């Protein structure tokens, strides 16, 4: 069997799913890194400058708005595609690439843990405050949301996603080199 650069000594059969999964992983992780980054540098700093009513209304509408198939594709797809790409690359013998993809998967899991463990509960707390038209004290609802904690959690998940995306870069390069070596018979 041909030695694949970065594949390790026990290269297995090439998988037709390896490249598409890696590209889908990169796309969806990139979309999520960009989404979290936009909140970190634009959305939350802008909302910090508005009054309590505008803040509560905007955050409630954003949290309702992300409940779409397109968002779910990126949010859950990043985990599914990255994890599947790691498994397929490992089984296909692309061992070094698989390690980078596995690292990307773990970093994205950190982002998921921060989201489910911190950001979503804070979003739910704000939603539970009710309709802004009937909230007695919007300042109390906004304070209970705890913007500082939400922003810190978002910064951490943004960094985790960016690092996940960066880990996919060498995986793509290694996959490409291994595929080229298989096609040309040169290792």
Backbone torsions as a table, in degrees:
resi	resn	phi	psi	omega
1	UNK	NA	143.9	-179.4
2	UNK	-69.3	141.3	174.0
3	UNK	-78.1	133.5	178.3
4	UNK	-103.4	129.5	177.7
5	UNK	-57.3	126.3	179.3
6	UNK	76.9	3.3	-175.9
7	UNK	-92.3	-23.3	-176.8
8	UNK	95.7	170.7	-173.8
9	UNK	-73.2	-20.6	-175.2
10	UNK	-108.0	53.5	-178.8
11	UNK	-62.8	132.1	179.7
12	UNK	-98.6	-168.6	-179.9
13	UNK	-68.7	145.5	178.7
14	UNK	-65.5	142.9	179.8
15	UNK	-110.8	132.6	177.9
16	UNK	-72.1	-18.6	-179.6
17	UNK	-85.3	-16.7	-173.5
18	UNK	-59.2	-53.3	-177.4
19	UNK	-64.6	-50.5	179.7
20	UNK	-58.4	-40.2	178.3
21	UNK	-64.6	-40.9	179.0
22	UNK	-63.9	-40.9	179.3
23	UNK	-68.7	-40.8	176.8
24	UNK	-65.5	-37.7	176.4
25	UNK	-61.2	-47.0	-178.6
26	UNK	-64.0	-43.1	178.5
27	UNK	-59.8	-51.4	-173.8
28	UNK	-72.5	-38.1	175.9
29	UNK	-64.3	-40.4	177.5
30	UNK	-62.9	-41.5	177.2
31	UNK	-61.2	-43.4	-179.1
32	UNK	-70.2	-38.1	176.6
33	UNK	-60.9	-43.0	178.3
34	UNK	-65.6	-39.8	178.7
35	UNK	-62.0	-51.1	-179.9
36	UNK	-64.1	-38.3	179.4
37	UNK	-63.3	-41.8	178.6
38	UNK	-60.7	-39.5	176.2
39	UNK	-65.2	-40.7	-177.2
40	UNK	-66.6	-39.7	-172.9
41	UNK	-103.6	-15.1	-176.0
42	UNK	-128.0	-57.7	-171.5
43	UNK	-64.2	-56.4	-176.2
44	UNK	-68.4	-41.1	175.1
45	UNK	-60.7	-35.4	177.7
46	UNK	-69.3	-43.7	179.7
47	UNK	-67.7	-24.8	178.2
48	UNK	-63.4	-20.1	-176.4
49	UNK	-95.3	-1.2	-178.1
50	UNK	-100.6	166.1	179.8
51	UNK	-72.1	170.0	-174.1
52	UNK	-60.0	-41.8	-179.7
53	UNK	-62.1	-48.7	-179.3
54	UNK	-61.9	-39.1	179.9
55	UNK	-63.5	-50.7	-177.4
56	UNK	-62.4	-45.3	179.7
57	UNK	-61.2	-49.0	-177.5
58	UNK	-61.3	-48.2	-178.3
59	UNK	-65.2	-40.1	177.7
60	UNK	-63.4	-41.9	-179.9
61	UNK	-68.1	-39.2	177.2
62	UNK	-62.5	-44.5	-178.1
63	UNK	-68.1	-29.2	172.3
64	UNK	-74.0	-39.2	-175.2
65	UNK	-67.2	-27.9	-179.2
66	UNK	-76.3	-6.2	-179.5
67	UNK	-84.4	64.7	-179.8
68	UNK	-128.3	164.1	177.3
69	UNK	-64.8	-37.3	-179.3
70	UNK	-63.9	-44.0	178.7
71	UNK	-66.8	-42.6	179.6
72	UNK	-60.8	-38.5	177.8
73	UNK	-57.1	-48.3	-179.1
74	UNK	-71.3	-48.4	-174.1
75	UNK	-63.1	-52.5	-179.9
76	UNK	-83.8	-31.7	178.7
77	UNK	-60.4	-36.5	179.1
78	UNK	-58.0	-41.7	178.7
79	UNK	-72.2	-47.9	-176.0
80	UNK	-64.3	-50.4	-177.1
81	UNK	-67.1	-38.9	-179.5
82	UNK	-68.5	-45.5	177.7
83	UNK	-61.8	-44.1	179.3
84	UNK	-65.2	-39.8	179.0
85	UNK	-62.6	-39.5	178.6
86	UNK	-62.5	-45.5	-179.3
87	UNK	-64.6	-47.8	-177.9
88	UNK	-64.1	-42.6	178.8
89	UNK	-63.9	-39.5	178.5
90	UNK	-63.4	-48.1	-178.4
91	UNK	-66.3	-29.8	-179.2
92	UNK	-82.5	-4.7	177.3
93	UNK	94.9	3.2	177.0
94	UNK	-84.1	66.5	-169.0
95	UNK	-62.4	-47.2	-177.5
96	UNK	-67.6	-43.0	176.4
97	UNK	-60.0	-41.6	-179.8
98	UNK	-60.5	-37.4	178.4
99	UNK	-63.9	-41.5	177.7
100	UNK	-65.1	-40.9	179.9
101	UNK	-67.6	-38.6	176.6
102	UNK	-62.4	-41.5	176.7
103	UNK	-60.9	-41.3	177.8
104	UNK	-62.2	-40.1	178.9
105	UNK	-62.5	-46.8	179.7
106	UNK	-61.6	-40.7	178.2
107	UNK	-64.5	-38.3	177.2
108	UNK	-69.1	-33.6	175.8
109	UNK	-61.5	-36.9	175.3
110	UNK	-59.3	-45.6	178.7
111	UNK	-61.3	-41.6	177.8
112	UNK	-63.5	-43.2	-179.8
113	UNK	-61.7	-42.6	178.2
114	UNK	-64.3	-40.5	-179.4
115	UNK	-65.6	-52.3	-176.9
116	UNK	-73.2	-31.3	-178.1
117	UNK	-86.4	-19.9	-175.2
118	UNK	-131.7	-60.3	-174.2
119	UNK	-64.2	-47.0	-178.5
120	UNK	-63.9	-44.8	176.6
121	UNK	-59.0	-36.1	176.6
122	UNK	-68.6	-40.2	175.8
123	UNK	-61.3	-42.5	179.7
124	UNK	-64.7	-36.5	177.9
125	UNK	-62.1	-41.3	179.0
126	UNK	-68.6	-39.0	177.5
127	UNK	-64.3	-38.3	-179.3
128	UNK	-67.8	-17.4	177.3
129	UNK	-65.2	-20.9	175.3
130	UNK	98.0	-169.0	-179.5
131	UNK	-66.3	126.8	-179.5
132	UNK	-56.7	-25.6	179.4
133	UNK	-67.5	-21.7	-177.9
134	UNK	-117.3	0.5	177.2
135	UNK	-69.0	124.9	-176.5
136	UNK	-64.3	-43.1	-177.7
137	UNK	-134.5	99.6	-178.5
138	UNK	-64.9	-29.8	178.5
139	UNK	-64.8	-38.2	178.6
140	UNK	-67.9	-42.4	178.9
141	UNK	-62.6	-41.4	179.7
142	UNK	-67.5	-42.4	179.7
143	UNK	-64.2	-38.5	179.2
144	UNK	-66.0	-29.8	176.6
145	UNK	-62.5	-36.4	176.7
146	UNK	67.0	73.1	-179.2
147	UNK	-54.9	-41.3	-177.6
148	UNK	-60.2	-45.3	178.4
149	UNK	-66.6	-44.1	179.8
150	UNK	-59.2	-44.5	-179.0
151	UNK	-65.7	-39.4	178.5
152	UNK	-65.1	-43.3	177.1
153	UNK	-63.1	-41.5	179.1
154	UNK	-65.1	-39.7	177.4
155	UNK	-61.3	-41.9	-180.0
156	UNK	-66.0	-42.5	-179.9
157	UNK	-71.7	-29.4	175.0
158	UNK	-63.7	-46.0	178.7
159	UNK	-63.2	-43.6	179.0
160	UNK	-60.4	-42.5	179.3
161	UNK	-67.2	-41.3	179.0
162	UNK	-63.8	-40.9	177.4
163	UNK	-66.6	-36.6	176.5
164	UNK	-61.5	-45.3	178.8
165	UNK	-62.4	-43.5	178.6
166	UNK	-62.5	-33.9	178.9
167	UNK	-68.6	-23.8	179.1
168	UNK	-77.1	-20.5	-179.0
169	UNK	-62.0	-53.4	177.5
170	UNK	-64.9	-28.8	177.9
171	UNK	-63.6	-41.6	178.3
172	UNK	-64.2	-43.8	179.7
173	UNK	-62.5	-46.0	179.8
174	UNK	-63.8	-41.3	178.2
175	UNK	-61.7	-44.8	-179.8
176	UNK	-61.9	-42.9	179.1
177	UNK	-64.6	-41.9	-179.4
178	UNK	-66.3	-40.5	178.8
179	UNK	-64.8	-42.7	178.1
180	UNK	-62.1	-41.6	179.9
181	UNK	-63.2	-38.9	179.1
182	UNK	-66.1	-41.3	-178.1
183	UNK	-69.2	-38.2	-175.7
184	UNK	-92.6	-16.1	-177.3
185	UNK	78.0	9.9	178.8
186	UNK	-103.8	132.8	178.3
187	UNK	-109.5	NA	NA
